[in-house]
């Protein structure tokens, strides 16, 4: 998440006062090349967080079963 914060701080925050065309090319109707990857990065991070949550839940369930088995 620190990486995404750094991207925002460096790429977006300094240019918030700029017109929309600074980030978005109205001719191609696409984000400019410097910004095209930015929307995908947080999504990848969230996907990774979901994976970690799922694995943590699985590990907790396994530990709980083992703990019950050893009582």
mmJSON file of the N, C-alpha and C atoms, coordinates in Angstrom:
{"data_MODEL":{"atom_site":{
"group_PDB":["ATOM","ATOM","ATOM","ATOM","ATOM","ATOM","ATOM","ATOM","ATOM","ATOM","ATOM","ATOM","ATOM","ATOM","ATOM","ATOM","ATOM","ATOM","ATOM","ATOM","ATOM","ATOM","ATOM","ATOM","ATOM","ATOM","ATOM","ATOM","ATOM","ATOM","ATOM","ATOM","ATOM","ATOM","ATOM","ATOM","ATOM","ATOM","ATOM","ATOM","ATOM","ATOM","ATOM","ATOM","ATOM","ATOM","ATOM","ATOM","ATOM","ATOM","ATOM","ATOM","ATOM","ATOM","ATOM","ATOM","ATOM","ATOM","ATOM","ATOM","ATOM","ATOM","ATOM","ATOM","ATOM","ATOM","ATOM","ATOM","ATOM","ATOM","ATOM","ATOM","ATOM","ATOM","ATOM","ATOM","ATOM","ATOM","ATOM","ATOM","ATOM","ATOM","ATOM","ATOM","ATOM","ATOM","ATOM","ATOM","ATOM","ATOM","ATOM","ATOM","ATOM","ATOM","ATOM","ATOM","ATOM","ATOM","ATOM","ATOM","ATOM","ATOM","ATOM","ATOM","ATOM","ATOM","ATOM","ATOM","ATOM","ATOM","ATOM","ATOM","ATOM","ATOM","ATOM","ATOM","ATOM","ATOM","ATOM","ATOM","ATOM","ATOM","ATOM","ATOM","ATOM","ATOM","ATOM","ATOM","ATOM","ATOM","ATOM","ATOM","ATOM","ATOM","ATOM","ATOM","ATOM","ATOM","ATOM","ATOM","ATOM","ATOM","ATOM","ATOM","ATOM","ATOM","ATOM","ATOM","ATOM","ATOM","ATOM","ATOM","ATOM","ATOM","ATOM","ATOM","ATOM","ATOM","ATOM","ATOM","ATOM","ATOM","ATOM","ATOM","ATOM","ATOM","ATOM","ATOM","ATOM","ATOM","ATOM","ATOM","ATOM","ATOM","ATOM","ATOM","ATOM","ATOM","ATOM","ATOM","ATOM","ATOM","ATOM","ATOM","ATOM","ATOM","ATOM","ATOM","ATOM","ATOM","ATOM","ATOM","ATOM","ATOM","ATOM","ATOM","ATOM","ATOM","ATOM","ATOM","ATOM","ATOM","ATOM","ATOM","ATOM","ATOM","ATOM","ATOM","ATOM","ATOM","ATOM","ATOM","ATOM"],
"id":[1,2,3,4,5,6,7,8,9,10,11,12,13,14,15,16,17,18,19,20,21,22,23,24,25,26,27,28,29,30,31,32,33,34,35,36,37,38,39,40,41,42,43,44,45,46,47,48,49,50,51,52,53,54,55,56,57,58,59,60,61,62,63,64,65,66,67,68,69,70,71,72,73,74,75,76,77,78,79,80,81,82,83,84,85,86,87,88,89,90,91,92,93,94,95,96,97,98,99,100,101,102,103,104,105,106,107,108,109,110,111,112,113,114,115,116,117,118,119,120,121,122,123,124,125,126,127,128,129,130,131,132,133,134,135,136,137,138,139,140,141,142,143,144,145,146,147,148,149,150,151,152,153,154,155,156,157,158,159,160,161,162,163,164,165,166,167,168,169,170,171,172,173,174,175,176,177,178,179,180,181,182,183,184,185,186,187,188,189,190,191,192,193,194,195,196,197,198,199,200,201,202,203,204,205,206,207,208,209,210,211,212,213],
"type_symbol":["N","C","C","N","C","C","N","C","C","N","C","C","N","C","C","N","C","C","N","C","C","N","C","C","N","C","C","N","C","C","N","C","C","N","C","C","N","C","C","N","C","C","N","C","C","N","C","C","N","C","C","N","C","C","N","C","C","N","C","C","N","C","C","N","C","C","N","C","C","N","C","C","N","C","C","N","C","C","N","C","C","N","C","C","N","C","C","N","C","C","N","C","C","N","C","C","N","C","C","N","C","C","N","C","C","N","C","C","N","C","C","N","C","C","N","C","C","N","C","C","N","C","C","N","C","C","N","C","C","N","C","C","N","C","C","N","C","C","N","C","C","N","C","C","N","C","C","N","C","C","N","C","C","N","C","C","N","C","C","N","C","C","N","C","C","N","C","C","N","C","C","N","C","C","N","C","C","N","C","C","N","C","C","N","C","C","N","C","C","N","C","C","N","C","C","N","C","C","N","C","C","N","C","C","N","C","C","N","C","C","N","C","C"],
"label_atom_id":["N","CA","C","N","CA","C","N","CA","C","N","CA","C","N","CA","C","N","CA","C","N","CA","C","N","CA","C","N","CA","C","N","CA","C","N","CA","C","N","CA","C","N","CA","C","N","CA","C","N","CA","C","N","CA","C","N","CA","C","N","CA","C","N","CA","C","N","CA","C","N","CA","C","N","CA","C","N","CA","C","N","CA","C","N","CA","C","N","CA","C","N","CA","C","N","CA","C","N","CA","C","N","CA","C","N","CA","C","N","CA","C","N","CA","C","N","CA","C","N","CA","C","N","CA","C","N","CA","C","N","CA","C","N","CA","C","N","CA","C","N","CA","C","N","CA","C","N","CA","C","N","CA","C","N","CA","C","N","CA","C","N","CA","C","N","CA","C","N","CA","C","N","CA","C","N","CA","C","N","CA","C","N","CA","C","N","CA","C","N","CA","C","N","CA","C","N","CA","C","N","CA","C","N","CA","C","N","CA","C","N","CA","C","N","CA","C","N","CA","C","N","CA","C","N","CA","C","N","CA","C","N","CA","C","N","CA","C","N","CA","C","N","CA","C","N","CA","C"],
"label_alt_id":[null,null,null,null,null,null,null,null,null,null,null,null,null,null,null,null,null,null,null,null,null,null,null,null,null,null,null,null,null,null,null,null,null,null,null,null,null,null,null,null,null,null,null,null,null,null,null,null,null,null,null,null,null,null,null,null,null,null,null,null,null,null,null,null,null,null,null,null,null,null,null,null,null,null,null,null,null,null,null,null,null,null,null,null,null,null,null,null,null,null,null,null,null,null,null,null,null,null,null,null,null,null,null,null,null,null,null,null,null,null,null,null,null,null,null,null,null,null,null,null,null,null,null,null,null,null,null,null,null,null,null,null,null,null,null,null,null,null,null,null,null,null,null,null,null,null,null,null,null,null,null,null,null,null,null,null,null,null,null,null,null,null,null,null,null,null,null,null,null,null,null,null,null,null,null,null,null,null,null,null,null,null,null,null,null,null,null,null,null,null,null,null,null,null,null,null,null,null,null,null,null,null,null,null,null,null,null,null,null,null,null,null,null],
"label_comp_id":["UNK","UNK","UNK","UNK","UNK","UNK","UNK","UNK","UNK","UNK","UNK","UNK","UNK","UNK","UNK","UNK","UNK","UNK","UNK","UNK","UNK","UNK","UNK","UNK","UNK","UNK","UNK","UNK","UNK","UNK","UNK","UNK","UNK","UNK","UNK","UNK","UNK","UNK","UNK","UNK","UNK","UNK","UNK","UNK","UNK","UNK","UNK","UNK","UNK","UNK","UNK","UNK","UNK","UNK","UNK","UNK","UNK","UNK","UNK","UNK","UNK","UNK","UNK","UNK","UNK","UNK","UNK","UNK","UNK","UNK","UNK","UNK","UNK","UNK","UNK","UNK","UNK","UNK","UNK","UNK","UNK","UNK","UNK","UNK","UNK","UNK","UNK","UNK","UNK","UNK","UNK","UNK","UNK","UNK","UNK","UNK","UNK","UNK","UNK","UNK","UNK","UNK","UNK","UNK","UNK","UNK","UNK","UNK","UNK","UNK","UNK","UNK","UNK","UNK","UNK","UNK","UNK","UNK","UNK","UNK","UNK","UNK","UNK","UNK","UNK","UNK","UNK","UNK","UNK","UNK","UNK","UNK","UNK","UNK","UNK","UNK","UNK","UNK","UNK","UNK","UNK","UNK","UNK","UNK","UNK","UNK","UNK","UNK","UNK","UNK","UNK","UNK","UNK","UNK","UNK","UNK","UNK","UNK","UNK","UNK","UNK","UNK","UNK","UNK","UNK","UNK","UNK","UNK","UNK","UNK","UNK","UNK","UNK","UNK","UNK","UNK","UNK","UNK","UNK","UNK","UNK","UNK","UNK","UNK","UNK","UNK","UNK","UNK","UNK","UNK","UNK","UNK","UNK","UNK","UNK","UNK","UNK","UNK","UNK","UNK","UNK","UNK","UNK","UNK","UNK","UNK","UNK","UNK","UNK","UNK","UNK","UNK","UNK"],
"label_asym_id":["A","A","A","A","A","A","A","A","A","A","A","A","A","A","A","A","A","A","A","A","A","A","A","A","A","A","A","A","A","A","A","A","A","A","A","A","A","A","A","A","A","A","A","A","A","A","A","A","A","A","A","A","A","A","A","A","A","A","A","A","A","A","A","A","A","A","A","A","A","A","A","A","A","A","A","A","A","A","A","A","A","A","A","A","A","A","A","A","A","A","A","A","A","A","A","A","A","A","A","A","A","A","A","A","A","A","A","A","A","A","A","A","A","A","A","A","A","A","A","A","A","A","A","A","A","A","A","A","A","A","A","A","A","A","A","A","A","A","A","A","A","A","A","A","A","A","A","A","A","A","A","A","A","A","A","A","A","A","A","A","A","A","A","A","A","A","A","A","A","A","A","A","A","A","A","A","A","A","A","A","A","A","A","A","A","A","A","A","A","A","A","A","A","A","A","A","A","A","A","A","A","A","A","A","A","A","A","A","A","A","A","A","A"],
"label_entity_id":["1","1","1","1","1","1","1","1","1","1","1","1","1","1","1","1","1","1","1","1","1","1","1","1","1","1","1","1","1","1","1","1","1","1","1","1","1","1","1","1","1","1","1","1","1","1","1","1","1","1","1","1","1","1","1","1","1","1","1","1","1","1","1","1","1","1","1","1","1","1","1","1","1","1","1","1","1","1","1","1","1","1","1","1","1","1","1","1","1","1","1","1","1","1","1","1","1","1","1","1","1","1","1","1","1","1","1","1","1","1","1","1","1","1","1","1","1","1","1","1","1","1","1","1","1","1","1","1","1","1","1","1","1","1","1","1","1","1","1","1","1","1","1","1","1","1","1","1","1","1","1","1","1","1","1","1","1","1","1","1","1","1","1","1","1","1","1","1","1","1","1","1","1","1","1","1","1","1","1","1","1","1","1","1","1","1","1","1","1","1","1","1","1","1","1","1","1","1","1","1","1","1","1","1","1","1","1","1","1","1","1","1","1"],
"label_seq_id":[1,1,1,2,2,2,3,3,3,4,4,4,5,5,5,6,6,6,7,7,7,8,8,8,9,9,9,10,10,10,11,11,11,12,12,12,13,13,13,14,14,14,15,15,15,16,16,16,17,17,17,18,18,18,19,19,19,20,20,20,21,21,21,22,22,22,23,23,23,24,24,24,25,25,25,26,26,26,27,27,27,28,28,28,29,29,29,30,30,30,31,31,31,32,32,32,33,33,33,34,34,34,35,35,35,36,36,36,37,37,37,38,38,38,39,39,39,40,40,40,41,41,41,42,42,42,43,43,43,44,44,44,45,45,45,46,46,46,47,47,47,48,48,48,49,49,49,50,50,50,51,51,51,52,52,52,53,53,53,54,54,54,55,55,55,56,56,56,57,57,57,58,58,58,59,59,59,60,60,60,61,61,61,62,62,62,63,63,63,64,64,64,65,65,65,66,66,66,67,67,67,68,68,68,69,69,69,70,70,70,71,71,71],
"pdbx_PDB_ins_code":[null,null,null,null,null,null,null,null,null,null,null,null,null,null,null,null,null,null,null,null,null,null,null,null,null,null,null,null,null,null,null,null,null,null,null,null,null,null,null,null,null,null,null,null,null,null,null,null,null,null,null,null,null,null,null,null,null,null,null,null,null,null,null,null,null,null,null,null,null,null,null,null,null,null,null,null,null,null,null,null,null,null,null,null,null,null,null,null,null,null,null,null,null,null,null,null,null,null,null,null,null,null,null,null,null,null,null,null,null,null,null,null,null,null,null,null,null,null,null,null,null,null,null,null,null,null,null,null,null,null,null,null,null,null,null,null,null,null,null,null,null,null,null,null,null,null,null,null,null,null,null,null,null,null,null,null,null,null,null,null,null,null,null,null,null,null,null,null,null,null,null,null,null,null,null,null,null,null,null,null,null,null,null,null,null,null,null,null,null,null,null,null,null,null,null,null,null,null,null,null,null,null,null,null,null,null,null,null,null,null,null,null,null],
"Cartn_x":[0.823,0.0,0.868,2.042,2.941,3.356,3.53,3.897,2.803,1.542,0.434,0.3,0.574,0.554,1.644,2.82,3.924,3.565,2.925,2.489,1.535,0.576,-0.377,0.333,1.248,1.964,2.805,3.389,4.282,3.562,2.545,1.928,0.643,-0.132,-1.455,-1.545,-1.191,-1.358,-0.737,0.477,1.059,0.298,-0.567,-1.238,-2.757,-3.247,-4.696,-5.372,-4.663,-5.237,-5.232,-4.613,-4.521,-5.87,-6.081,-7.313,-7.292,-8.452,-8.61,-7.678,-7.436,-6.597,-5.15,-4.755,-3.409,-3.239,-4.277,-4.234,-4.837,-5.778,-6.621,-6.523,-6.183,-6.08,-7.465,-8.073,-9.424,-9.483,-8.378,-8.361,-8.477,-7.676,-7.689,-8.693,-9.185,-10.1,-9.469,-8.18,-7.413,-6.599,-6.242,-5.303,-3.975,-3.273,-1.941,-1.019,0.029,0.877,1.479,1.75,2.33,1.359,0.064,-0.955,-1.749,-1.501,-2.335,-2.271,-1.15,-1.019,-1.58,-1.704,-2.106,-3.425,-4.513,-5.767,-5.659,-4.809,-4.666,-3.854,-2.921,-2.068,-2.858,-3.75,-4.52,-5.37,-5.891,-6.692,-5.836,-4.606,-3.695,-3.385,-3.218,-2.952,-4.109,-5.32,-6.497,-6.627,-6.317,-6.361,-5.359,-4.189,-3.183,-3.643,-4.312,-4.836,-5.904,-6.738,-7.755,-7.105,-6.028,-5.301,-4.734,-4.161,-3.575,-4.675,-5.806,-6.918,-7.406,-7.563,-8.026,-7.043,-5.766,-4.752,-4.683,-4.843,-4.839,-6.036,-7.193,-8.384,-8.205,-7.611,-7.365,-6.395,-5.345,-4.357,-4.991,-5.801,-6.466,-7.391,-8.108,-8.996,-8.191,-7.092,-6.236,-5.646,-5.178,-4.624,-5.693,-6.897,-7.994,-8.285,-8.311,-8.544,-7.432,-6.197,-5.072,-5.108,-5.47,-5.562,-6.635,-7.773,-8.841,-8.411,-7.633,-7.164,-6.205,-5.414,-4.413,-4.944,-6.199,-6.75,-7.131],
"Cartn_y":[-1.195,0.0,1.261,1.16,2.32,2.681,1.658,1.895,2.694,2.343,3.036,4.461,4.645,5.993,6.841,6.241,6.957,7.334,6.415,6.728,7.909,7.895,9.007,10.305,10.238,11.442,12.022,11.144,11.606,11.903,11.122,11.26,12.071,11.967,12.581,13.849,13.763,14.895,16.197,16.172,17.444,18.09,17.321,17.829,17.912,17.905,17.923,19.172,20.248,21.482,21.564,20.607,20.61,20.247,20.643,20.229,18.719,18.197,16.762,16.251,17.078,16.68,16.403,16.829,16.534,15.027,14.346,12.906,12.1,12.709,12.002,12.658,11.894,12.422,12.404,13.568,13.587,13.04,13.066,12.56,11.039,10.378,8.902,8.355,9.247,8.849,7.795,7.959,7.056,7.883,7.234,7.882,8.05,9.081,9.275,8.162,7.865,6.699,6.721,7.896,7.969,7.48,7.52,7.219,5.95,5.324,4.203,3.02,2.789,1.648,1.939,3.192,3.559,2.94,2.973,2.37,0.868,0.176,-1.27,-1.611,-0.766,-1.067,-1.272,-0.365,-0.606,-1.871,-2.165,-3.389,-4.623,-4.601,-5.726,-5.819,-4.675,-4.679,-5.244,-4.883,-5.41,-6.907,-7.366,-8.796,-9.518,-8.955,-9.548,-9.555,-8.497,-8.439,-9.5,-9.709,-10.762,-12.13,-12.358,-13.631,-13.834,-12.793,-12.882,-13.168,-12.485,-12.707,-14.143,-14.653,-16.035,-17.024,-16.827,-17.743,-17.647,-16.445,-16.267,-16.977,-16.855,-17.539,-19.051,-19.563,-21.006,-21.469,-20.712,-21.06,-21.028,-20.029,-19.931,-21.13,-21.527,-22.688,-23.957,-24.102,-25.279,-25.307,-24.172,-24.106,-24.421,-23.941,-24.202,-25.703,-26.363,-27.811,-28.564,-28.186,-28.845,-28.624,-27.423,-27.122,-27.995,-28.148,-28.992,-30.464,-30.884,-32.275,-32.605,-31.621,-31.841,-31.585,-31.29,-31.053,-32.34],
"Cartn_z":[0.0,0.0,0.0,0.621,0.623,-0.8,-1.641,-3.034,-3.742,-3.524,-4.165,-3.642,-2.368,-1.805,-2.45,-2.629,-3.262,-4.703,-5.434,-6.798,-6.806,-5.89,-5.808,-5.484,-4.529,-4.115,-5.253,-6.069,-7.13,-8.443,-8.785,-10.099,-10.118,-9.077,-9.127,-8.286,-7.032,-6.118,-6.636,-7.188,-7.65,-8.817,-9.478,-10.673,-10.529,-9.31,-9.105,-9.654,-9.732,-10.256,-11.776,-12.419,-13.88,-14.501,-15.752,-16.43,-16.691,-16.957,-17.189,-18.294,-19.298,-20.426,-20.015,-18.826,-18.339,-18.154,-17.688,-17.442,-18.595,-19.302,-20.255,-21.618,-22.636,-23.988,-24.64,-24.866,-25.43,-26.855,-27.57,-28.939,-28.964,-28.145,-28.114,-27.108,-26.236,-25.159,-24.249,-24.011,-23.148,-22.158,-21.054,-20.14,-20.862,-20.528,-21.108,-20.6,-21.382,-21.098,-19.694,-19.149,-17.8,-16.728,-17.039,-16.038,-16.331,-17.451,-17.878,-16.912,-16.282,-15.38,-13.997,-13.663,-12.305,-11.846,-12.631,-12.145,-11.893,-12.627,-12.45,-11.204,-10.811,-9.658,-8.37,-7.999,-6.771,-6.855,-8.021,-8.174,-7.917,-8.424,-8.164,-6.672,-6.046,-4.608,-3.814,-4.193,-3.505,-3.718,-4.914,-5.2,-4.299,-4.156,-3.273,-1.832,-1.411,-0.044,0.166,-0.846,-0.753,-0.615,-1.376,-1.286,0.116,0.664,2.012,3.033,2.908,3.83,3.754,2.546,2.365,2.976,2.711,3.255,4.781,5.32,6.765,7.394,6.764,7.259,7.223,6.148,6.039,7.124,7.345,8.364,9.754,10.033,11.334,11.554,10.523,10.64,10.89,10.185,10.37,11.776,12.258,13.611,14.651,14.434,15.347,15.412,14.258,14.221,14.926,14.692,15.346,16.86,17.251,18.68,19.329,18.693,19.214,19.276,18.309,18.237,19.394,19.815,20.858,22.268,22.423,23.769,24.41],
"occupancy":[1.0,1.0,1.0,1.0,1.0,1.0,1.0,1.0,1.0,1.0,1.0,1.0,1.0,1.0,1.0,1.0,1.0,1.0,1.0,1.0,1.0,1.0,1.0,1.0,1.0,1.0,1.0,1.0,1.0,1.0,1.0,1.0,1.0,1.0,1.0,1.0,1.0,1.0,1.0,1.0,1.0,1.0,1.0,1.0,1.0,1.0,1.0,1.0,1.0,1.0,1.0,1.0,1.0,1.0,1.0,1.0,1.0,1.0,1.0,1.0,1.0,1.0,1.0,1.0,1.0,1.0,1.0,1.0,1.0,1.0,1.0,1.0,1.0,1.0,1.0,1.0,1.0,1.0,1.0,1.0,1.0,1.0,1.0,1.0,1.0,1.0,1.0,1.0,1.0,1.0,1.0,1.0,1.0,1.0,1.0,1.0,1.0,1.0,1.0,1.0,1.0,1.0,1.0,1.0,1.0,1.0,1.0,1.0,1.0,1.0,1.0,1.0,1.0,1.0,1.0,1.0,1.0,1.0,1.0,1.0,1.0,1.0,1.0,1.0,1.0,1.0,1.0,1.0,1.0,1.0,1.0,1.0,1.0,1.0,1.0,1.0,1.0,1.0,1.0,1.0,1.0,1.0,1.0,1.0,1.0,1.0,1.0,1.0,1.0,1.0,1.0,1.0,1.0,1.0,1.0,1.0,1.0,1.0,1.0,1.0,1.0,1.0,1.0,1.0,1.0,1.0,1.0,1.0,1.0,1.0,1.0,1.0,1.0,1.0,1.0,1.0,1.0,1.0,1.0,1.0,1.0,1.0,1.0,1.0,1.0,1.0,1.0,1.0,1.0,1.0,1.0,1.0,1.0,1.0,1.0,1.0,1.0,1.0,1.0,1.0,1.0,1.0,1.0,1.0,1.0,1.0,1.0,1.0,1.0,1.0,1.0,1.0,1.0],
"B_iso_or_equiv":[0.0,0.0,0.0,0.0,0.0,0.0,0.0,0.0,0.0,0.0,0.0,0.0,0.0,0.0,0.0,0.0,0.0,0.0,0.0,0.0,0.0,0.0,0.0,0.0,0.0,0.0,0.0,0.0,0.0,0.0,0.0,0.0,0.0,0.0,0.0,0.0,0.0,0.0,0.0,0.0,0.0,0.0,0.0,0.0,0.0,0.0,0.0,0.0,0.0,0.0,0.0,0.0,0.0,0.0,0.0,0.0,0.0,0.0,0.0,0.0,0.0,0.0,0.0,0.0,0.0,0.0,0.0,0.0,0.0,0.0,0.0,0.0,0.0,0.0,0.0,0.0,0.0,0.0,0.0,0.0,0.0,0.0,0.0,0.0,0.0,0.0,0.0,0.0,0.0,0.0,0.0,0.0,0.0,0.0,0.0,0.0,0.0,0.0,0.0,0.0,0.0,0.0,0.0,0.0,0.0,0.0,0.0,0.0,0.0,0.0,0.0,0.0,0.0,0.0,0.0,0.0,0.0,0.0,0.0,0.0,0.0,0.0,0.0,0.0,0.0,0.0,0.0,0.0,0.0,0.0,0.0,0.0,0.0,0.0,0.0,0.0,0.0,0.0,0.0,0.0,0.0,0.0,0.0,0.0,0.0,0.0,0.0,0.0,0.0,0.0,0.0,0.0,0.0,0.0,0.0,0.0,0.0,0.0,0.0,0.0,0.0,0.0,0.0,0.0,0.0,0.0,0.0,0.0,0.0,0.0,0.0,0.0,0.0,0.0,0.0,0.0,0.0,0.0,0.0,0.0,0.0,0.0,0.0,0.0,0.0,0.0,0.0,0.0,0.0,0.0,0.0,0.0,0.0,0.0,0.0,0.0,0.0,0.0,0.0,0.0,0.0,0.0,0.0,0.0,0.0,0.0,0.0,0.0,0.0,0.0,0.0,0.0,0.0],
"pdbx_formal_charge":[null,null,null,null,null,null,null,null,null,null,null,null,null,null,null,null,null,null,null,null,null,null,null,null,null,null,null,null,null,null,null,null,null,null,null,null,null,null,null,null,null,null,null,null,null,null,null,null,null,null,null,null,null,null,null,null,null,null,null,null,null,null,null,null,null,null,null,null,null,null,null,null,null,null,null,null,null,null,null,null,null,null,null,null,null,null,null,null,null,null,null,null,null,null,null,null,null,null,null,null,null,null,null,null,null,null,null,null,null,null,null,null,null,null,null,null,null,null,null,null,null,null,null,null,null,null,null,null,null,null,null,null,null,null,null,null,null,null,null,null,null,null,null,null,null,null,null,null,null,null,null,null,null,null,null,null,null,null,null,null,null,null,null,null,null,null,null,null,null,null,null,null,null,null,null,null,null,null,null,null,null,null,null,null,null,null,null,null,null,null,null,null,null,null,null,null,null,null,null,null,null,null,null,null,null,null,null,null,null,null,null,null,null],
"auth_seq_id":[1,1,1,2,2,2,3,3,3,4,4,4,5,5,5,6,6,6,7,7,7,8,8,8,9,9,9,10,10,10,11,11,11,12,12,12,13,13,13,14,14,14,15,15,15,16,16,16,17,17,17,18,18,18,19,19,19,20,20,20,21,21,21,22,22,22,23,23,23,24,24,24,25,25,25,26,26,26,27,27,27,28,28,28,29,29,29,30,30,30,31,31,31,32,32,32,33,33,33,34,34,34,35,35,35,36,36,36,37,37,37,38,38,38,39,39,39,40,40,40,41,41,41,42,42,42,43,43,43,44,44,44,45,45,45,46,46,46,47,47,47,48,48,48,49,49,49,50,50,50,51,51,51,52,52,52,53,53,53,54,54,54,55,55,55,56,56,56,57,57,57,58,58,58,59,59,59,60,60,60,61,61,61,62,62,62,63,63,63,64,64,64,65,65,65,66,66,66,67,67,67,68,68,68,69,69,69,70,70,70,71,71,71],
"auth_comp_id":["UNK","UNK","UNK","UNK","UNK","UNK","UNK","UNK","UNK","UNK","UNK","UNK","UNK","UNK","UNK","UNK","UNK","UNK","UNK","UNK","UNK","UNK","UNK","UNK","UNK","UNK","UNK","UNK","UNK","UNK","UNK","UNK","UNK","UNK","UNK","UNK","UNK","UNK","UNK","UNK","UNK","UNK","UNK","UNK","UNK","UNK","UNK","UNK","UNK","UNK","UNK","UNK","UNK","UNK","UNK","UNK","UNK","UNK","UNK","UNK","UNK","UNK","UNK","UNK","UNK","UNK","UNK","UNK","UNK","UNK","UNK","UNK","UNK","UNK","UNK","UNK","UNK","UNK","UNK","UNK","UNK","UNK","UNK","UNK","UNK","UNK","UNK","UNK","UNK","UNK","UNK","UNK","UNK","UNK","UNK","UNK","UNK","UNK","UNK","UNK","UNK","UNK","UNK","UNK","UNK","UNK","UNK","UNK","UNK","UNK","UNK","UNK","UNK","UNK","UNK","UNK","UNK","UNK","UNK","UNK","UNK","UNK","UNK","UNK","UNK","UNK","UNK","UNK","UNK","UNK","UNK","UNK","UNK","UNK","UNK","UNK","UNK","UNK","UNK","UNK","UNK","UNK","UNK","UNK","UNK","UNK","UNK","UNK","UNK","UNK","UNK","UNK","UNK","UNK","UNK","UNK","UNK","UNK","UNK","UNK","UNK","UNK","UNK","UNK","UNK","UNK","UNK","UNK","UNK","UNK","UNK","UNK","UNK","UNK","UNK","UNK","UNK","UNK","UNK","UNK","UNK","UNK","UNK","UNK","UNK","UNK","UNK","UNK","UNK","UNK","UNK","UNK","UNK","UNK","UNK","UNK","UNK","UNK","UNK","UNK","UNK","UNK","UNK","UNK","UNK","UNK","UNK","UNK","UNK","UNK","UNK","UNK","UNK"],
"auth_asym_id":["A","A","A","A","A","A","A","A","A","A","A","A","A","A","A","A","A","A","A","A","A","A","A","A","A","A","A","A","A","A","A","A","A","A","A","A","A","A","A","A","A","A","A","A","A","A","A","A","A","A","A","A","A","A","A","A","A","A","A","A","A","A","A","A","A","A","A","A","A","A","A","A","A","A","A","A","A","A","A","A","A","A","A","A","A","A","A","A","A","A","A","A","A","A","A","A","A","A","A","A","A","A","A","A","A","A","A","A","A","A","A","A","A","A","A","A","A","A","A","A","A","A","A","A","A","A","A","A","A","A","A","A","A","A","A","A","A","A","A","A","A","A","A","A","A","A","A","A","A","A","A","A","A","A","A","A","A","A","A","A","A","A","A","A","A","A","A","A","A","A","A","A","A","A","A","A","A","A","A","A","A","A","A","A","A","A","A","A","A","A","A","A","A","A","A","A","A","A","A","A","A","A","A","A","A","A","A","A","A","A","A","A","A"],
"auth_atom_id":["N","CA","C","N","CA","C","N","CA","C","N","CA","C","N","CA","C","N","CA","C","N","CA","C","N","CA","C","N","CA","C","N","CA","C","N","CA","C","N","CA","C","N","CA","C","N","CA","C","N","CA","C","N","CA","C","N","CA","C","N","CA","C","N","CA","C","N","CA","C","N","CA","C","N","CA","C","N","CA","C","N","CA","C","N","CA","C","N","CA","C","N","CA","C","N","CA","C","N","CA","C","N","CA","C","N","CA","C","N","CA","C","N","CA","C","N","CA","C","N","CA","C","N","CA","C","N","CA","C","N","CA","C","N","CA","C","N","CA","C","N","CA","C","N","CA","C","N","CA","C","N","CA","C","N","CA","C","N","CA","C","N","CA","C","N","CA","C","N","CA","C","N","CA","C","N","CA","C","N","CA","C","N","CA","C","N","CA","C","N","CA","C","N","CA","C","N","CA","C","N","CA","C","N","CA","C","N","CA","C","N","CA","C","N","CA","C","N","CA","C","N","CA","C","N","CA","C","N","CA","C","N","CA","C","N","CA","C","N","CA","C","N","CA","C","N","CA","C"],
"pdbx_PDB_model_num":[1,1,1,1,1,1,1,1,1,1,1,1,1,1,1,1,1,1,1,1,1,1,1,1,1,1,1,1,1,1,1,1,1,1,1,1,1,1,1,1,1,1,1,1,1,1,1,1,1,1,1,1,1,1,1,1,1,1,1,1,1,1,1,1,1,1,1,1,1,1,1,1,1,1,1,1,1,1,1,1,1,1,1,1,1,1,1,1,1,1,1,1,1,1,1,1,1,1,1,1,1,1,1,1,1,1,1,1,1,1,1,1,1,1,1,1,1,1,1,1,1,1,1,1,1,1,1,1,1,1,1,1,1,1,1,1,1,1,1,1,1,1,1,1,1,1,1,1,1,1,1,1,1,1,1,1,1,1,1,1,1,1,1,1,1,1,1,1,1,1,1,1,1,1,1,1,1,1,1,1,1,1,1,1,1,1,1,1,1,1,1,1,1,1,1,1,1,1,1,1,1,1,1,1,1,1,1,1,1,1,1,1,1]
}}}
